[in-house]
């Protein structure tokens, strides 16, 4: 039996904060605002882009979310996505899981087009059976809908899958479709958030990721 590992992107595989921060600042400037240097961008990374920008725009008493999304994506597609860096140990973890016969699926709220370009840029795309992300219609923006789509599209039984992510949205999404979840502590969420959300396990280092995944899938 081949087990499937669904992996979040931002905060799980890559530190995307520099690019997201730059594109957020560009979007704010496009709307006539001066970016706030005190904004903790890490705290809002994880939800769908519309939700993230809505939270940020509230600080400016601005509700032009759709305009901000367009400006953000224009900058991110040109520059921001290339500012992502792999967390140390992630490449080896993915190679180990792939080598052990696990089927790896990317499951991100980021636009699928951007996610694919990032994995190709980092030389990781060949390790994934499929890359899934949000689509222009908005139908897959939230993790429960995205994970349900992946399970159906790829004919994966929930009991044979594991969701790996750094935010409560990843854990809640996994539970919504009846799948187990593994929270990672090197991303943007933290232990309290992940344990409160009900993560089945948490892992502290990318260097322990493949071993932890293996132990959960063989239980």
C-alpha positions in Angstrom: 0.0 0.0 0.0 1.3 3.4 -1.0 0.8 6.1 1.6 0.2 9.7 0.6 1.8 12.8 2.2 0.1 16.1 1.6 2.4 19.1 2.3 1.7 22.7 2.8 4.2 25.1 1.2 4.6 28.4 3.1 6.1 27.9 6.5 6.4 24.1 5.9 8.8 23.6 3.0 9.9 27.2 2.4 10.4 30.4 4.3 8.4 32.7 2.0 8.2 35.6 4.4 10.6 38.0 2.5 8.7 37.7 -0.8 5.3 37.9 0.8 6.4 41.0 2.8 7.7 42.6 -0.4 4.6 41.9 -2.4 2.3 43.0 0.4 4.2 46.3 0.6 3.9 46.7 -3.2 0.2 46.1 -2.9 -0.2 48.7 -0.2 1.8 51.3 -2.1 -0.4 50.6 -5.2 -3.4 51.5 -3.1 -1.8 54.7 -1.9 -0.7 53.6 1.6 2.7 53.7 3.3 3.6 50.2 4.4 3.8 49.8 8.2 7.3 48.5 9.2 5.9 47.3 12.5 3.6 44.7 10.8 4.3 41.2 11.9 3.8 39.6 8.5 4.5 36.1 9.7 1.4 36.2 11.9 -0.9 36.5 8.9 0.9 34.0 6.5 -1.1 30.8 6.0 -4.7 31.8 5.2 -5.9 32.4 1.6 -4.4 35.6 0.2 -7.8 37.5 0.3 -8.1 36.8 4.0 -4.5 37.9 4.7 -4.8 41.1 2.8 -8.2 41.9 4.4 -6.5 41.6 7.8 -3.7 43.9 6.8 -6.0 46.5 5.1 -8.1 46.8 8.2 -5.1 48.6 9.7 -5.6 51.3 7.0 -9.4 51.3 7.2 -9.4 50.1 3.6 -11.8 47.5 2.2 -10.3 47.3 -1.4 -9.3 43.7 -1.0 -9.8 42.7 -4.7 -7.6 45.6 -5.9 -4.9 44.7 -3.3 -5.0 41.0 -4.5 -4.4 42.1 -8.1 -1.4 44.3 -7.2 0.0 41.7 -4.9 -0.1 38.9 -7.5 1.4 41.2 -10.1 4.4 41.8 -7.9 4.6 38.3 -6.5 4.6 36.7 -10.0 7.4 39.0 -11.2 9.6 39.1 -8.1 8.2 37.9 -4.8 8.0 34.2 -5.5 11.8 34.0 -6.1 12.6 35.3 -2.6 11.5 32.0 -1.1 14.2 29.8 0.5 14.0 26.1 1.6 14.3 25.4 5.3 17.5 23.4 6.0 16.8 19.7 5.9 13.6 19.9 3.8 15.2 18.8 0.5 16.7 15.7 2.3 13.4 15.0 4.0 11.4 15.1 0.7 14.0 12.9 -1.0 13.9 10.4 1.8 10.1 10.2 1.8 10.0 10.0 -2.0 12.7 7.3 -1.9 10.7 5.3 0.6 7.8 5.2 -1.9 5.6 7.8 -0.3 3.4 9.8 -2.8 4.0 13.5 -2.2 1.3 16.0 -3.0 1.6 19.8 -2.5 -1.5 21.3 -0.9 -1.2 25.0 -0.6 -3.5 28.0 -0.5 -1.1 29.8 -2.8 -2.0 30.0 -6.5 -1.1 26.6 -8.1 0.8 28.4 -10.9 3.0 30.2 -8.4 3.6 27.1 -6.3 4.6 25.1 -9.3 7.1 27.9 -10.4 8.6 27.9 -6.8 9.1 24.2 -6.7 10.6 24.2 -10.2 12.9 27.1 -9.2 14.1 25.1 -6.2 14.4 21.9 -8.1 11.9 20.0 -6.1 9.0 19.5 -8.6 10.1 16.1 -9.7 9.7 14.7 -6.2 5.9 15.4 -6.2 3.3 13.2 -7.7 1.1 16.3 -8.1 1.0 20.0 -7.2 -2.3 21.4 -6.0 -3.1 25.0 -5.0 -5.8 27.6 -5.3 -7.4 28.4 -8.7 -8.7 31.6 -10.2 -12.4 30.6 -9.5 -11.7 30.7 -5.7 -13.2 27.2 -5.3 -10.1 25.8 -3.6 -9.0 28.8 -1.6 -9.6 27.1 1.8 -7.9 24.0 3.1 -11.0 21.7 3.6 -12.1 22.2 0.0 -8.6 21.9 -1.3 -7.8 18.7 0.6 -11.2 17.1 -0.3 -10.4 18.0 -4.0 -7.0 16.3 -3.8 -8.3 13.1 -2.1 -11.0 12.8 -4.8 -8.9 13.8 -7.8 -6.0 11.5 -6.8 -8.2 8.6 -5.4 -6.6 8.8 -2.0 -8.4 7.2 1.0 -8.2 9.6 4.0 -6.9 6.8 6.3 -3.9 6.4 3.9 -3.0 10.1 3.9 -1.3 12.5 6.2 -1.4 16.3 6.1 1.8 18.2 7.1 1.6 21.9 7.8 2.5 24.8 10.1 -0.8 26.6 10.7 -4.1 25.7 12.3 -5.7 25.9 8.9 -3.7 22.8 7.8 -4.8 20.9 10.9 -8.4 21.9 10.6 -8.5 21.1 6.9 -7.1 17.6 7.6 -9.7 16.9 10.3 -12.5 18.2 8.0 -11.7 15.4 5.5 -10.9 12.7 8.1 -7.2 12.7 7.6 -4.4 12.7 10.3 -2.3 15.8 10.7 1.3 16.6 11.6 2.2 20.1 12.7 5.7 21.5 12.1 7.3 23.9 14.5 9.7 25.8 12.2 7.0 27.7 10.4 4.6 30.6 11.2 2.2 28.9 13.6 3.9 27.5 16.7 3.2 24.7 19.2 0.3 26.3 21.0 -1.6 27.0 17.8 -1.0 23.6 16.4 -1.8 21.7 19.5 -4.9 23.8 20.2 -6.1 23.0 16.6 -5.7 19.3 17.4 -2.6 18.2 15.5 -2.1 14.5 16.0 1.7 15.0 16.3 4.1 17.9 16.1 7.7 17.7 14.8 10.4 20.2 15.8 13.0 19.9 13.0 12.9 19.2 9.3 15.7 16.7 9.9 13.1 14.6 11.9 10.3 15.1 9.4 10.7 11.9 7.3 11.2 9.7 10.3 8.1 11.2 12.0 6.0 10.8 8.9 7.1 7.2 8.6 6.2 6.4 12.2 2.7 7.9 11.8 2.0 6.1 8.6 3.0 2.7 9.9 0.9 3.0 13.1 
